Amino acid sequence: MTMPSDRLTTLEIRAAEQEKIIDELSGQIAEQWKVIERMQRKLDALTNRFLALEEQAAPDVPVTKPPHW
């Protein structure tokens, strides 16, 4: 039969291990969030660049009926 002090020590060890894991996961989430923000800024810049190029490449074409009409 385990003694109460052994059970308490086991619980303290588990709590310390869980706290360490939670801190590590929190750090990983923070790093991933930075990556996501950086990727979002790049996507926004590429979208703006694409729209600007699209506006330059497509001249205003008048809407007319095709020749076979």
DRENNUMI-284355 format. One line per 4 residues: number of its first residue (from 1); for each residue x, y, z of N, C-alpha, C. Coordinates in pm, whole numbers, plus 50000, padded with zeros to 5 digits. Layout:
NUM = X Y Z X Y Z X Y Z ~ ...;
***
This chain:
1 = 50084 49882 50000 50000 50000 50000 50089 50125 50000 ~ 50052 50223 49916 50134 50344 49906 50101 50439 50020 ~ 50203 50507 50060 50188 50603 50169 50135 50735 50113 ~ 50064 50812 50193 50012 50942 50146 50122 51035 50097;
5 = 50239 51031 50159 50347 51119 50114 50398 51077 49977 ~ 50396 50945 49947 50435 50897 49815 50335 50945 49709 ~ 50210 50938 49743 50105 50984 49650 50120 51134 49624 ~ 50147 51208 49727 50163 51353 49713 50284 51385 49626;
9 = 50394 51314 49647 50514 51335 49567 50486 51303 49420 ~ 50415 51192 49396 50381 51154 49258 50295 51262 49192 ~ 50198 51313 49264 50112 51419 49210 50191 51547 49183 ~ 50283 51582 49270 50366 51701 49248 50454 51685 49124;
13 = 50508 51566 49105 50592 51539 48987 50508 51551 48861 ~ 50390 51491 48864 50301 51500 48746 50263 51644 48716 ~ 50231 51721 48818 50193 51861 48798 50310 51940 48738 ~ 50431 51914 48786 50548 51985 48733 50572 51948 48587;
17 = 50556 51820 48554 50575 51776 48415 50469 51838 48324 ~ 50345 51842 48372 50238 51901 48291 50260 52051 48272 ~ 50308 52118 48374 50336 52261 48362 50445 52287 48259 ~ 50548 52202 48259 50656 52215 48161 50604 52194 48019;
21 = 50520 52092 48002 50465 52063 47869 50376 52178 47823 ~ 50296 52233 47913 50208 52345 47878 50292 52466 47835 ~ 50400 52494 47906 50489 52604 47868 50550 52581 47730 ~ 50593 52458 47702 50651 52426 47570 50548 52443 47460;
25 = 50426 52395 47483 50320 52408 47383 50284 52555 47361 ~ 50281 52632 47467 50252 52775 47455 50358 52844 47369 ~ 50484 52808 47389 50591 52865 47307 50578 52826 47161 ~ 50540 52702 47135 50522 52657 46997 50406 52731 46931;
29 = 50299 52750 47005 50184 52823 46950 50222 52967 46917 ~ 50299 53029 47004 50343 53167 46979 50428 53174 46853 ~ 50519 53078 46834 50603 53076 46714 50519 53053 46589 ~ 50423 52962 46597 50336 52936 46482 50254 53060 46448;
33 = 50209 53133 46549 50131 53254 46524 50214 53358 46450 ~ 50343 53369 46486 50432 53461 46416 50445 53421 46269 ~ 50458 53291 46244 50470 53242 46107 50342 53273 46029 ~ 50229 53250 46091 50100 53277 46025 50087 53425 45992;
37 = 50123 53512 46084 50115 53656 46058 50208 53696 45944 ~ 50329 53640 45942 50424 53671 45835 50370 53623 45700 ~ 50312 53504 45698 50256 53451 45574 50136 53534 45528 ~ 50055 53583 45622 49942 53667 45586 49987 53798 45523;
41 = 50093 53858 45579 50147 53982 45520 50198 53956 45379 ~ 50266 53843 45358 50316 53810 45225 50201 53787 45128 ~ 50098 53717 45173 49982 53693 45088 49914 53824 45050 ~ 49899 53914 45145 49838 54044 45116 49922 54122 45013;
45 = 50054 54119 45030 50142 54190 44937 50133 54128 44797 ~ 50132 53995 44790 50121 53929 44659 49985 53956 44594 ~ 49880 53960 44674 49747 53989 44620 49744 54130 44561 ~ 49798 54225 44636 49802 54363 44585 49885 54372 44458;
49 = 49998 54303 44457 50084 54304 44338 50013 54242 44218 ~ 49945 54131 44241 49872 54065 44133 49762 54156 44078 ~ 49687 54220 44166 49580 54309 44120 49636 54427 44041 ~ 49750 54480 44083 49812 54591 44011 49857 54546 43873;
53 = 49918 54428 43865 49962 54377 43735 49843 54347 43645 ~ 49738 54295 43704 49618 54264 43626 49557 54392 43567 ~ 49557 54499 43645 49504 54626 43596 49590 54682 43483 ~ 49722 54665 43493 49811 54714 43389 49800 54632 43261;
57 = 49781 54502 43274 49783 54414 43158 49653 54417 43080 ~ 49543 54440 43145 49413 54435 43078 49369 54576 43041 ~ 49386 54612 42914 49337 54743 42873 49184 54743 42873 ~ 49129 54862 42877 48983 54871 42874 48933 54827 42737;
61 = 48866 54715 42735 48811 54660 42611 48664 54701 42605 ~ 48624 54766 42498 48484 54804 42489 48395 54680 42471 ~ 48279 54687 42528 48185 54576 42515 48114 54590 42383 ~ 48140 54498 42293 48074 54499 42162 48025 54359 42133;
65 = 47938 54351 42035 47887 54220 41994 47997 54150 41912 ~ 48004 54019 41925 48100 53946 41842 48066 53964 41694 ~ 48164 53945 41603 48142 53969 41461 48033 53879 41398 ~ 48008 53764 41454 47909 53675 41393 47766 53711 41428;
69 = 47741 53817 41503 47605 53859 41538 47554 53951 41439;
***
